Structure formats: C-alpha cells, structure tokens
Amino acid sequence: MKFVQIELALEELETLASALVRFKFEDDQAPEPYFGSPRLAAAHHRIVDSIILESE
C-alpha cells in the first residue's frame, strides 16, 4: 500500500471531517451547509489533484 501526503488547511480539514460525519449519519438530510462550500471544494480539489499526481 502506498501512502499519499496531502496538505490541507485546518479549515479544510474541519469542514471535510464535519461533512463526512454528517453524510455518514444523516443520509436523510440535505447536504447543507456543504453544498457549494468553498472549503469543501478546495479540500476535494487538493485530494483529487494528489491522486492524479500519484497516478502519473
């Protein structure tokens, strides 16, 4: 297994952790306040970019 290091800002980590917990346990709720969240989008882009870089 290969590990990838991804740098995320504290705000991105907090938003990502909160969103994951809510999505896991509140699947009957709308994805607010994360729908359209710039912090969640930034974290997602960094994660995807890191996966792409490691795959090349």
N, C-alpha and C positions, 0 to 999 in steps of 0.2 A: 504494500500500500504506500502510495506517495502522498505526502502532505504538502499543501499549498499554503503559503502565508499571505494573508490579505490584510492590508492596513485599512481600518475603518475608524472614523472619528467616533468619539464617545457618544455623541448624539445619534449617529447612525446605528451604533450597537444597541443603544437603549431602545430606539424605535424598532429595530429588527427583532430584538428579543420580545418586546411587548406585542408586536404584531404576530409573531409565531405562536405565542401563548394564547392570544385571543383567537386566532384562526384554528388552533388545535381544540380548544374547549368551548368556543362559542360559534360553532359552524352554522347555527340558525340565524345569526345576526349579520347585518350588512357589514362590509369591511371598513366602515368608518372608524376612526379618523384616518385610516391608512390609504384609502382610495385617493390617489392623486398626491400622496405625501412626497414632498421633495426629498426628505431624509431617507425614506424607504426606497425611493427610486435611485438615489445616489448609492446607497448600500448595495442594491441589486445590481447596478451597473458595474460597481467595483468587483463584485463576486463573479459576474459573467465575464468581465474582462480578464480576471485572473484565471478562470477556467480556460478561456480561449488561449491565453499566453502559454499555459502549461501544456495545452494540447498540440501546439505548433511544433 
